[in-house]
Amino acid sequence: MIKLAEATIDNQDIDQLIEWLKTYPRLTKGPLTKEYEDKWSSYLDVDHSTFVNSGSSANLLMLATLLESGDLKKGDSVIVPAVSWATDVAPIMQLGLRPILCDCNLQDYSIHVGKLKTILEEGVLRVERNGSKYRDRASALIVVPVLGLVPDMKKIQELCRVHDVILLEDCCEALGSEYRGQKLGTFGEMSTFSTYFGHHISTIEGGMVCTSNPRYDKILKSIRSHGWDRDWTPDDQERSRKKWKVTEFDSLYTFYHAGFNVRSTDLQAFIGLKQLDKLEQIVEVRNKNFALYNESFGVTIDERNFVSNFAYPVVSKNREQIVKALQKENIEVRPLICGSMGVQPFYVKAYGETPLRNADKLRKHGMYLPNHHLLSEDDIKRICDIVKGLI
């Protein structure tokens, strides 16, 4: 079988983990978590990283931080690509914000820059229950690089600057991808990543929120763990305790923000540190595989960008036949992530169905093919021969 994804945690990693466990170390969040965060920040070239229990929790914390900071308020609207993931949209709803779906383009399948420009300039028409209408203006934007493909970050960044919109990045499928030599995840105010099984590297479950804004980092570190100050610098602790007249003893259970508990563990941080040692090699293999797919299908891309491809996208009206043929040959294949979020049941129940031309096309005709660090050239040739025979 050719699997869609393969484990990046190998036998050597598990043996090293066993040896470490024999030292009877601390397993809950501790010094290894900080070491892992620092190593991640160094790789991405950001100032701060916060390790959490999943990429979905990372998205939740990212948005909650904007609310806690006062840079967003309840009722504000956040633009999110129609081709994204459930937990890009769900936290917007859960935190009392309003999602604005934007259609995708048909090149890299990320947000359509032209349609984004229109939304930012004109707003979105909303109709209240009483029939009154108003133009809803966005306060933030989440960019999602689909399957590690690279959006036009320069244009997106400039639109956000002109319209005073906070730029956020969900790079859960794009670890290692670069726009013009700059890693995705470093363009916005904050970015998120996933280290779930099958992603570029794995900590079994896990996610990361990254930022170079110290104000956001302070909030992130607090709301990750209930809202207390234990992960703050001594200076930050002293200032807050003095402001709120908190004694050192009472500080143990004093909460400065409305927080969550989405910590990960030192056990997973131990795994993550070993995974980061492999990351460059894994990223290079994924990029090489992506190039082989492109060559086979006759696809050209902007060579100024580096694609750390998560999986290879295909859009065809013959999707049903292609899927059946691949499955018959024991080759795993999936829909092109969620298709359009505008038809997902949880979204429709809240806002009604939202037709979006390009995203709807991906929902009906899109799929993605395997790409991982153990995929061989023969595997890719076999996959491509089947698809090309039916596409």
C-alpha positions in Angstrom: 0.0 0.0 0.0 1.1 3.6 -0.7 0.0 5.5 2.3 -1.0 9.1 2.3 1.3 9.8 5.3 4.0 7.9 7.2 5.3 8.2 10.7 8.3 10.5 11.2 8.8 9.0 14.7 11.0 6.0 14.0 12.4 3.1 16.0 15.5 5.0 16.9 13.3 7.9 18.3 11.3 5.5 20.4 14.5 3.8 21.7 15.9 7.2 22.7 12.6 8.0 24.4 12.7 4.8 26.3 16.2 5.5 27.5 15.2 9.0 28.6 12.1 7.6 30.4 14.5 5.3 32.4 16.0 8.4 34.0 12.5 9.0 35.5 12.3 12.6 34.3 9.5 15.1 34.7 6.8 14.3 32.1 4.5 17.2 32.3 5.4 20.6 30.9 8.8 21.7 32.1 12.3 22.6 31.0 12.2 20.5 27.8 9.2 22.4 26.6 11.1 25.7 26.8 14.1 24.1 25.0 11.8 22.8 22.3 10.1 26.2 21.9 13.5 28.0 21.6 14.7 25.5 19.0 11.5 25.9 17.0 11.9 29.7 17.1 15.4 29.5 15.9 14.4 27.3 13.0 11.5 29.6 11.9 13.4 32.8 12.8 10.8 34.3 15.2 11.3 35.6 18.7 8.8 33.4 20.6 7.0 30.1 20.2 4.4 28.5 22.5 4.0 24.7 22.5 0.4 23.5 22.9 -1.5 20.2 22.5 -2.6 20.6 18.9 -2.7 22.9 15.9 -6.3 23.4 16.5 -5.6 24.7 20.0 -2.9 26.9 18.5 -5.6 28.5 16.3 -7.8 29.0 19.3 -5.1 30.6 21.4 -4.0 32.9 18.5 -7.5 34.4 18.3 -8.1 34.5 22.0 -4.8 36.4 22.4 -6.1 39.1 20.1 -9.2 39.4 22.3 -7.3 39.4 25.5 -4.9 42.1 24.2 -7.8 44.3 23.1 -6.7 44.3 19.5 -10.0 42.5 18.6 -13.3 42.7 20.4 -16.4 40.5 20.5 -18.4 40.9 17.4 -15.4 41.8 15.2 -15.1 40.0 11.9 -12.3 37.8 10.7 -11.7 36.8 7.1 -10.9 33.1 6.7 -10.3 31.2 3.4 -13.2 29.0 2.3 -10.6 26.3 1.6 -9.2 25.8 5.1 -9.9 23.6 8.1 -12.8 23.4 10.6 -10.7 24.7 13.4 -9.8 27.8 11.4 -13.5 28.8 11.4 -14.8 27.2 14.6 -12.6 29.3 17.1 -13.9 32.5 15.4 -17.4 31.4 16.2 -16.6 30.0 19.6 -15.0 33.3 20.7 -17.8 35.5 19.7 -16.2 36.8 16.5 -17.8 36.6 13.0 -16.3 34.7 10.1 -16.2 36.1 6.6 -15.4 33.4 4.0 -13.3 34.4 1.1 -13.0 32.3 -2.1 -9.8 30.6 -3.2 -7.8 31.0 -6.3 -7.2 28.1 -8.7 -3.4 28.3 -8.8 -2.2 27.6 -5.2 -5.8 27.2 -3.8 -5.2 29.8 -1.0 -7.2 33.0 -0.6 -8.1 34.8 -3.8 -6.2 38.1 -3.6 -8.7 39.9 -5.9 -11.7 38.8 -3.9 -9.9 39.6 -0.7 -9.2 43.1 -2.0 -13.0 43.6 -2.7 -14.0 42.4 0.8 -11.5 44.7 2.4 -12.5 47.7 0.3 -16.3 47.2 0.3 -17.0 45.0 3.3 -19.6 42.2 3.3 -23.3 42.8 3.2 -25.0 41.4 6.4 -28.7 41.1 6.8 -30.1 41.2 10.4 -33.1 39.2 11.5 -35.2 42.3 11.4 -34.3 42.8 7.8 -31.9 45.7 8.3 -28.7 45.7 6.3 -25.1 46.9 6.9 -21.6 46.5 5.6 -19.4 44.4 7.8 -15.7 45.4 7.8 -13.0 42.9 8.7 -10.5 43.4 11.5 -8.3 40.4 10.9 -7.4 37.8 8.3 -6.2 34.2 8.6 -4.1 33.0 5.6 -3.9 29.3 5.1 -1.2 28.0 2.7 -3.1 24.9 1.3 -1.0 21.7 1.4 2.2 23.8 1.8 1.7 25.7 -1.5 2.8 29.3 -1.3 0.3 32.3 -1.4 1.3 35.7 -2.7 2.3 36.9 0.7 3.6 40.3 -0.5 0.2 41.3 -1.9 -1.7 39.9 1.1 0.6 41.7 3.5 0.3 45.0 1.6 -3.6 44.7 1.6 -3.6 44.1 5.3 -1.3 47.1 5.9 -3.4 49.5 3.8 -6.7 48.4 5.4 -5.3 48.1 9.0 -6.2 44.4 9.2 -4.3 42.0 11.5 -2.6 39.3 9.5 -2.5 35.8 10.9 -1.1 32.6 9.4 -2.2 29.0 9.8 0.8 27.1 8.5 -0.2 23.7 9.8 0.4 22.2 6.4 3.3 24.4 5.4 6.2 23.9 7.8 9.3 24.8 5.8 7.6 26.5 2.8 9.1 29.9 1.8 7.9 32.9 -0.1 10.9 34.6 -1.8 13.3 33.1 0.7 11.3 34.0 3.8 9.6 31.2 5.7 5.8 31.1 5.9 4.7 31.8 9.4 6.8 34.9 9.7 4.7 37.4 7.7 1.8 37.9 10.1 1.5 39.0 13.8 1.1 35.3 14.8 1.3 32.0 13.1 0.3 28.4 14.0 1.7 24.9 13.2 0.6 21.3 13.8 2.8 18.4 14.7 0.1 15.7 14.5 0.9 12.4 12.9 1.4 12.7 9.2 2.5 16.3 9.2 6.0 17.3 8.4 7.2 16.3 11.9 5.2 14.8 14.7 5.0 15.0 18.5 2.1 12.5 18.4 -0.2 15.4 19.1 1.0 19.0 19.3 0.9 22.5 17.9 2.9 25.7 18.1 1.9 29.4 18.1 4.7 31.7 16.9 5.1 35.5 17.2 7.8 38.2 17.4 5.4 40.4 19.4 6.4 40.2 23.1 2.9 41.5 24.2 1.2 38.6 22.4 3.7 36.1 23.6 3.1 37.1 27.2 -0.7 36.5 26.8 -0.1 33.2 24.9 2.1 31.8 27.7 -0.6 32.8 30.2 -3.8 31.6 28.5 -2.1 28.3 27.5 -2.1 27.4 31.2 -5.3 28.7 32.9 -4.3 32.4 32.8 -1.6 32.5 35.4 1.9 34.0 35.3 4.2 31.0 35.8 5.7 31.2 32.3 6.3 35.0 32.4 9.7 36.6 32.9 10.4 37.7 36.5 10.0 41.3 35.5 6.5 40.7 34.0 5.5 38.7 37.1 6.6 41.5 39.4 4.8 44.2 37.4 1.5 42.3 37.3 1.7 41.2 41.0 2.4 44.7 42.1 -0.5 46.1 40.0 -3.0 43.6 41.4 -1.5 43.6 44.9 -0.7 39.8 44.7 1.6 38.2 47.3 4.1 35.6 46.2 2.1 32.9 47.9 -1.2 33.9 46.3 0.5 34.2 42.9 0.4 30.5 42.7 -3.3 30.6 42.0 -3.8 34.0 40.6 -5.2 34.3 37.0 -4.7 37.4 34.9 -6.4 36.3 31.8 -9.4 34.1 30.9 -7.3 31.1 30.0 -7.5 27.5 28.9 -5.5 24.4 29.6 -4.0 23.4 26.3 -0.5 22.6 27.5 1.6 19.8 26.0 4.2 17.8 27.9 7.9 17.4 28.2 7.5 13.9 26.9 6.3 15.3 23.6 8.8 18.1 23.7 11.6 15.4 24.0 10.2 13.8 20.8 9.9 17.3 19.2 13.6 18.1 19.8 14.6 14.9 18.0 12.1 15.6 15.2 13.5 19.1 14.6 16.9 17.5 13.9 15.3 15.7 10.9 13.2 18.6 9.7 15.5 20.0 7.0 15.9 16.5 5.4 12.2 15.8 5.5 11.4 19.2 3.9 13.9 18.6 1.1 12.3 15.2 0.3 8.8 16.6 0.3 10.0 19.4 -2.1 11.7 16.9 -4.3 8.6 14.7 -4.5 6.5 17.8 -5.3 8.9 18.6 -8.2 8.5 15.0 -9.5 4.7 15.3 -9.5 4.9 18.6 -11.3 7.2 17.2 -13.9 4.9 14.2 -14.5 1.8 16.4 -14.8 3.5 19.2 -16.8 2.9 21.8 -14.1 5.1 24.9 -13.7 5.3 26.9 -10.5 7.1 30.1 -9.4 10.6 28.8 -8.7 11.3 31.8 -6.5 9.2 30.1 -3.8 10.1 26.9 -1.9 7.2 24.4 -1.4 7.4 22.1 1.5 4.5 20.1 0.1 2.1 18.4 2.5 0.3 16.4 -0.2 -0.2 16.9 -3.9 -3.4 18.5 -5.1 -5.3 17.3 -8.2 -8.6 18.8 -9.5 -10.5 16.8 -12.1 -14.1 16.3 -13.1 -13.2 12.6 -13.2 -12.5 12.5 -9.5 -14.8 9.6 -8.8 -13.0 7.3 -11.3 -9.6 8.4 -10.2 -10.3 7.8 -6.6 -11.7 4.3 -7.4 -8.7 3.5 -9.5 -6.2 4.6 -6.8 -8.0 2.8 -4.1 -8.1 -0.4 -6.2 -4.3 -0.2 -6.4 -4.1 0.3 -2.6 -3.1 4.0 -2.9 -4.6 6.3 -0.3 -6.3 9.5 -1.5 -8.3 12.2 0.2 -10.6 15.1 -0.6 -8.8 18.4 -1.1 -9.1 19.1 2.6 -12.5 20.5 3.5 -13.5 21.7 0.1 -15.6 24.8 0.8 -16.2 25.6 4.4 -19.4 27.4 3.2 -21.2 24.1 2.9 -19.9 22.4 6.1 -22.9 21.6 8.3 -21.7 23.5 11.4 -21.2 26.6 9.3 -24.5 26.3 7.4 -26.5 25.9 10.7 -25.1 29.2 11.9 -25.0 31.3 8.7 -26.7 29.4 5.9 -25.0 27.9 2.9 -22.4 30.2 1.2 -21.8 29.5 -2.5 -18.2 30.3 -3.6 -17.4 29.4 -7.2 -13.8 28.2 -6.9 -14.1 26.6 -3.5 -17.2 24.8 -4.7 -15.2 23.5 -7.7 -12.6 22.1 -5.3 -15.3 20.5 -3.1 -16.7 18.6 -6.1 -13.5 17.8 -8.1 -10.5 18.2 -5.7 -8.4 15.5 -4.1 -4.9 15.1 -2.8 -2.3 12.4 -3.4 0.4 11.0 -1.1 3.6 12.9 -0.3 5.9 12.0 2.6 9.5 11.4 3.4 9.4 7.6 2.6 7.7 8.0 -0.8 9.9 6.7 -3.7 10.2 7.9 -7.3 8.6 4.6 -8.4 5.7 5.2 -6.1 5.2 8.7 -7.6 5.4 7.3 -11.1 2.9 4.6 -10.3 0.5 7.2 -8.8 0.9 9.6 -11.7 0.4 6.9 -14.4 -3.0 6.0 -12.9 -4.1 9.6 -12.6 -3.0 10.7 -16.0 -4.8 7.8 -17.6 -8.1 9.1 -16.2 -7.6 12.9 -15.8 
